[in-house]
Amino acid sequence: MAKIPHKLPQVQLNTRVSPQTWTALDEYSEQTGESKASIVDAALREYLEKRSSLTRSKPAGTSS
C-alpha cells in the first residue's frame, strides 16, 4: 500500500470494528511499523476506488 505524506491535512474518523479486525490491524501495524491510521486510510481509499469504478461501469437504470 502506498504511504501518504504526513503533511496532508487530516480529519478524525471514529468507528467501531470487531475485536478480530482490531487484533489483525494491531498485529499488522506492529509487523510493518505503519500507523493504524495510515493503514485504515489506504484501505478505505482502495475500497472506495473499487466501489466507485463498479458504480461507473453499471448500465443506466440498473439498481444493483
Buried (B, 14 or more C-beta within 10 A) or exposed (E): EEEEEEEEEEEEEEEEEEEEEEEEBEEEBEEEEBEEEBBBBBEEEEEEEEEEEEEEEEEEEEEE
